[in-house]
Amino acid sequence: MAKIDDNIWVYYYDLIDQAYDVLNELNIPYADKDEISFDISNTRRNYGDCTAEGGGYFKIRIAARVLSTYDDKTVLQTIIHEILHTSAWGDGHRGKWKKYAKKVSDNTEYKIQRCATKEEVKVVNDHDTDYLFKIVCNKCHAEWKLCRATKVVRACVKGKAYCSYCKSKKFTVYDKYGDIIK
């Protein structure tokens, strides 16, 4: 990975401290700092993840490819996103997590969201598409691009969803390679 060396940990922990400062300024709760450990992962699937380790402890991993961009804002947004999971464990990207993400987004320069495109994250040499699924209404040709296999994707494939524009139940669902999902 480009720019990943021994100094990355100094950089990483400095941004972690900045993330805590942002959350403290907004009075957003999170798990005790002693209950959160941080690591760097080699995943290409996501930018970061947070897992419960049991006993109230959490592990947050940020992808080396995100850290390698040295784009402070991008890394900080990802760290904040993951720390928010510790304040709303079990909510996923709903409930308290969504409320706190909106509070950060509305009151700071950081845009905390469920997914981000590679342009937003500025990941270099990333061959992934901006989305994993594209849904196209066969009647009005409206398009939706999703970065996860949601219930909506499955419902469109099964013909159990309807277009919010024309009310049609006929969709074509494509994967990130442009192949039709049946």
C-alpha positions in Angstrom: 0.0 0.0 0.0 1.2 3.4 -0.8 2.2 5.6 2.1 1.5 3.0 4.7 4.5 2.8 7.0 5.4 3.0 10.7 4.4 6.7 10.9 0.8 5.8 9.8 0.0 4.9 13.5 0.9 8.4 14.6 -1.2 9.9 11.8 -4.1 7.5 12.6 -4.2 8.1 16.3 -4.0 11.9 15.8 -7.2 11.6 13.6 -8.9 9.4 16.2 -8.3 12.1 18.8 -9.8 14.7 16.4 -12.8 12.4 15.9 -13.4 12.2 19.7 -13.1 16.1 19.9 -15.8 16.5 17.2 -18.1 14.1 19.0 -17.4 15.7 22.4 -18.1 19.2 21.0 -21.5 18.0 19.9 -22.2 16.1 23.1 -22.6 12.8 21.2 -22.1 9.8 23.4 -19.9 6.9 22.5 -18.3 3.9 24.3 -15.6 4.7 26.8 -12.2 5.2 25.0 -10.7 2.3 27.0 -13.4 0.0 25.5 -12.6 0.9 21.8 -9.5 -0.5 20.1 -8.4 0.5 16.6 -6.7 -1.4 13.9 -5.9 -1.2 10.1 -7.4 -3.7 7.8 -6.6 -4.8 4.2 -10.3 -5.0 3.2 -11.3 -3.7 -0.2 -15.0 -4.1 0.6 -15.6 -1.2 2.9 -13.8 1.8 4.3 -14.1 0.8 7.9 -16.0 -1.5 10.3 -16.9 -1.7 13.9 -17.5 -5.0 15.7 -18.6 -5.8 19.3 -15.9 -7.8 21.0 -18.0 -8.8 24.0 -18.1 -7.3 27.5 -18.8 -3.8 26.1 -15.6 -3.7 24.1 -15.5 -2.7 20.4 -12.9 -3.0 17.6 -12.8 -0.4 14.9 -10.8 -1.1 11.7 -10.1 1.4 9.0 -9.0 0.1 5.6 -5.4 0.7 4.7 -6.4 1.9 1.3 -8.4 4.7 2.9 -5.6 5.7 5.2 -3.2 5.6 2.3 -4.9 8.6 0.7 -3.8 10.8 3.5 -7.0 12.8 3.0 -7.6 13.9 6.6 -11.3 14.7 6.1 -12.1 11.3 4.5 -10.3 9.3 7.2 -11.9 11.4 9.9 -15.4 11.0 8.5 -14.8 7.2 8.4 -13.5 7.1 12.0 -16.5 9.2 13.2 -18.9 6.9 11.3 -17.4 3.9 13.1 -17.2 5.4 16.5 -20.9 6.3 16.2 -21.7 2.6 16.1 -20.4 2.3 19.6 -23.0 4.7 20.8 -25.9 2.9 19.1 -24.8 -0.7 19.0 -27.5 -2.8 17.4 -29.1 0.1 15.5 -27.0 -0.5 12.4 -27.4 2.7 10.3 -30.8 3.5 11.8 -32.1 4.9 15.0 -29.5 6.6 17.2 -26.7 6.1 14.7 -28.7 7.9 12.1 -29.7 10.7 14.5 -26.0 11.2 15.6 -24.7 11.0 12.0 -27.2 13.7 11.0 -26.1 15.9 13.9 -22.5 15.6 12.9 -23.3 16.3 9.2 -25.5 19.3 10.1 -23.1 20.9 12.5 -19.6 20.2 11.0 -17.8 20.0 7.7 -18.0 16.2 7.9 -20.6 14.3 5.9 -21.4 11.1 7.9 -23.4 8.6 5.7 -24.0 5.0 5.3 -22.0 4.6 2.0 -19.7 6.7 0.0 -18.6 6.6 -3.6 -14.9 6.2 -4.5 -14.9 9.8 -5.8 -16.0 11.0 -2.4 -13.3 8.9 -0.7 -10.7 9.6 -3.3 -9.3 6.1 -3.1 -6.5 5.7 -5.7 -6.3 2.6 -7.9 -9.6 1.4 -6.8 -11.3 -0.7 -9.5 -14.6 -1.0 -7.8 -17.6 0.7 -9.3 -19.5 3.5 -7.4 -22.3 1.1 -6.6 -23.0 -2.7 -6.4 -26.5 -2.6 -7.8 -28.4 -0.5 -10.3 -32.1 -0.7 -10.5 -33.9 0.6 -13.7 -37.6 1.0 -14.0 -38.6 -0.7 -17.3 -41.5 1.8 -17.8 -40.2 5.3 -17.0 -36.4 4.4 -16.9 -35.8 5.9 -13.5 -32.5 4.7 -12.0 -31.4 3.9 -8.5 -27.8 3.0 -7.6 -27.2 1.2 -4.3 -24.0 0.1 -2.6 -25.7 -2.7 -0.7 -28.0 -5.6 -1.4 -31.0 -4.2 0.4 -34.5 -5.5 0.6 -35.4 -3.2 -2.2 -32.9 -4.9 -4.5 -34.5 -8.3 -3.7 -38.0 -7.0 -4.0 -37.3 -5.5 -7.5 -35.8 -8.7 -8.7 -38.9 -10.6 -7.5 -41.3 -8.0 -8.9 -42.6 -7.1 -5.4 -41.6 -3.4 -5.4 -43.1 -0.5 -7.3 -41.5 2.5 -9.0 -42.0 5.6 -6.8 -42.4 7.7 -10.0 -44.7 5.7 -12.3 -45.9 2.8 -9.9 -44.7 0.1 -12.4 -43.6 -3.2 -10.8 -41.2 -4.1 -13.7 -37.5 -3.5 -13.1 -34.2 -4.6 -14.5 -31.6 -5.0 -11.7 -27.9 -5.0 -12.7 -24.9 -5.9 -10.7 -21.7 -3.8 -10.7 -20.4 -5.6 -13.8 -23.6 -4.7 -15.8 -25.0 -8.2 -15.7 -28.7 -8.6 -15.2 -29.7 -10.2 -11.9 -32.6 -12.6 -12.2 
